[in-house]
Amino acid sequence: MLTLESMPNRPCHWLMGEGPKNDILISSRVRLARNLLAFPFMSKASEPQREEIQTTLRSRLEKLKEAPGHLYVEMSDTHDIDRQMLMERHLISRQLAAPDGSKGVFITEGEDISVMVNEEDHLRIQAIAPGLQIQECWQKAGMVDDELEAGLDFAFSDKLGYLTACPTNLGTGLRVSVMVHLPALQLTGKIDQIKQAAKDMRLAIRGLYGEGTEALGDFYQISNQTTLGRSEQEIIREFNDQVVPRILQAESAARELLVEENPLLIDDRIGRALGVLSHARLLTAEEALYHLSYLRLGVTLGRISGLELSNINNLFLLAQTAHLQKLRGGELDEATRKAVRAEFIRQKLSRGNL
Amino acid sequence: MLTLESMPNRPCHWLMGEGPKNDILISSRVRLARNLLAFPFMSKASEPQREEIQTTLRSRLEKLKEAPGHLYVEMSDTHDIDRQMLMERHLISRQLAAPDGSKGVFITEGEDISVMVNEEDHLRIQAIAPGLQIQECWQKAGMVDDELEAGLDFAFSDKLGYLTACPTNLGTGLRVSVMVHLPALQLTGKIDQIKQAAKDMRLAIRGLYGEGTEALGDFYQISNQTTLGRSEQEIIREFNDQVVPRILQAESAARELLVEENPLLIDDRIGRALGVLSHARLLTAEEALYHLSYLRLGVTLGRISGLELSNINNLFLLAQTAHLQKLRGGELDEATRKAVRAEFIRQKLSRGNL
């Protein structure tokens, strides 16, 4: 059974699992936005109504066939560090983590499905998987959606489709996204071209933890922006068949070019990453991510040995502030976090005999 | 016999030798400025006169009892890289290295004495030694001065003392200096106090290679500024008994304080230095110096083992642009130098089994 206490020690499904193309594509995610017909949208709902929404939805969610072993977290009862841990695992959004009013999240035992209650919409159904598995995520999210819809009335217009708090979600309520690792596009200075191309294709491009975290460790979340006037299958097919291959191809080409034309530059970054991570005594999360990004590149390009990709991916998570504190059993001030983070990473890397 | 070709492979006397207090005080240096009575000062001397000065002085210098095994380098015949190498070894000044007119340097086989001809003055006699050896340097420079004066008439006024091109050297023509390593004063933010105190004591404080190289690897050259109206013994006694102990005491206290109050900060810098130097594939001279400085601190504080201070001191020299090129047997462009420097340092550190 999944609990907040066991969570930091468990492998993070989408980050550490194996998946197609995960040398570049870390994870796939599909999200559906839904609202209950019987209640006003969140911006108009009173606190008692919000509580009623949560009670209703929680009881439905806990009867899902995916529910055995699940965890339901009511945000108001939950410590800051736990809320941040859920964010670091991409199980909830920054908005859900904010401590205001009745809201919660349902998480399956495998952490492959999470359903946020009373975020921007009443329901945000999310399926996440390692590597390129957009269709698989779509199936999982769709199944939860179908199960819930069998017993609930969702706000729906024959003309517009699913009604949502924000017009960008209107229609299918679908958002498809991938998290990609683009260090070679960054190093070769081509990342801005990719960002522009993404804009031209009406895609949103964000950093590891959403807006304002661009380029943190060269990780980017790329997602569709409009859901109105197109079918779910169209959106998913375009994303899967057009968008993703272009990004993967661009990063692959940049990696090949780098290896061919400037191997010293890559090996320098990879070497420094290994040198700093295995010797520093104080590390911020940002610096850890920066260097882990190059370590990841080194492993996927076969330029360092003795390290597993899943171990590095795990370090990405464990270097984060909340995970670190959970593992150490309590709140730590910033200076102590830097020291603990560095010690932690150093130990993990030395176990790999580097 | 000392030659320009054998030089880069030879240990650098002042940098690698053992000397008192050389955990902080790298080297001591005494310099005497002298001019020949029979010739105008450098600013007024014609090129034929400069040639005559050099011919006269070279023949005297080569008869010194310190001359056996010596090297005399005429600057006009000498390659850029060799001139820069002499500068990196502190055997000549930047001014002497500039390619204009007749000038040269006499260097003893042990590199402990060098005499520049036609620098700012006709003669600049310099003795240099590792650690705190100001008196020893003064004796050596004085002996050369006496030997030369036995057969040459120096410009001298009974009232003013030795006459020199720049009034700051008037009187004794003496400059005493030490090169100190002050990383703890830098880390604790107290270096500016020391700089101000030096100013108040009418001392000049400069970087590793003179003006404009302040704080390069936390190395500083500290020297007396005025020589008029005081005897040589007074100047040396004050410098040796007052100035140097104060600086050593301040850096020692800062090191103790750091170890006591913030050992993680030191170990972080030392660890990163070791990590970067033993893993980077591209290094500028500046970055190499920066990290070598912390490696040196780590060894002197006993916080890293398996490394000798003399080896690190040697790396300081070999990381420099001209030494690097001499060792690789020719001119290298900047990008290649970065790669060669990194490779070189990595090899040397891995031989130390780190």
Chai-1 contact restraints between the chains, C-beta under 6 A:
chainA,res_idxA,chainB,res_idxB,connection_type,confidence,min_distance_angstrom,max_distance_angstrom,comment,restraint_id
A,L264,B,R281,contact,1.0,0.0,6.0,A-B,restraint_1
A,L264,B,L282,contact,1.0,0.0,6.0,A-B,restraint_2
A,L264,B,A339,contact,1.0,0.0,6.0,A-B,restraint_3
A,D267,B,R281,contact,1.0,0.0,6.0,A-B,restraint_4
A,D268,B,A280,contact,1.0,0.0,6.0,A-B,restraint_5
A,D268,B,R281,contact,1.0,0.0,6.0,A-B,restraint_6
A,D268,B,L282,contact,1.0,0.0,6.0,A-B,restraint_7
A,G271,B,H279,contact,1.0,0.0,6.0,A-B,restraint_8
A,G271,B,A280,contact,1.0,0.0,6.0,A-B,restraint_9
A,G271,B,R281,contact,1.0,0.0,6.0,A-B,restraint_10
A,R272,B,V276,contact,1.0,0.0,6.0,A-B,restraint_11
A,R272,B,H279,contact,1.0,0.0,6.0,A-B,restraint_12
A,R272,B,A280,contact,1.0,0.0,6.0,A-B,restraint_13
A,L274,B,H279,contact,1.0,0.0,6.0,A-B,restraint_14
A,G275,B,G275,contact,1.0,0.0,6.0,A-B,restraint_15
A,G275,B,V276,contact,1.0,0.0,6.0,A-B,restraint_16
A,G275,B,H279,contact,1.0,0.0,6.0,A-B,restraint_17
A,V276,B,R272,contact,1.0,0.0,6.0,A-B,restraint_18
A,V276,B,G275,contact,1.0,0.0,6.0,A-B,restraint_19
A,H279,B,G271,contact,1.0,0.0,6.0,A-B,restraint_20
A,H279,B,R272,contact,1.0,0.0,6.0,A-B,restraint_21
A,H279,B,L274,contact,1.0,0.0,6.0,A-B,restraint_22
A,H279,B,G275,contact,1.0,0.0,6.0,A-B,restraint_23
A,A280,B,D268,contact,1.0,0.0,6.0,A-B,restraint_24
A,A280,B,G271,contact,1.0,0.0,6.0,A-B,restraint_25
A,A280,B,R272,contact,1.0,0.0,6.0,A-B,restraint_26
A,R281,B,L264,contact,1.0,0.0,6.0,A-B,restraint_27
A,R281,B,D267,contact,1.0,0.0,6.0,A-B,restraint_28
A,R281,B,D268,contact,1.0,0.0,6.0,A-B,restraint_29
A,R281,B,G271,contact,1.0,0.0,6.0,A-B,restraint_30
A,L282,B,L264,contact,1.0,0.0,6.0,A-B,restraint_31
A,L282,B,D268,contact,1.0,0.0,6.0,A-B,restraint_32
A,A339,B,L264,contact,1.0,0.0,6.0,A-B,restraint_33
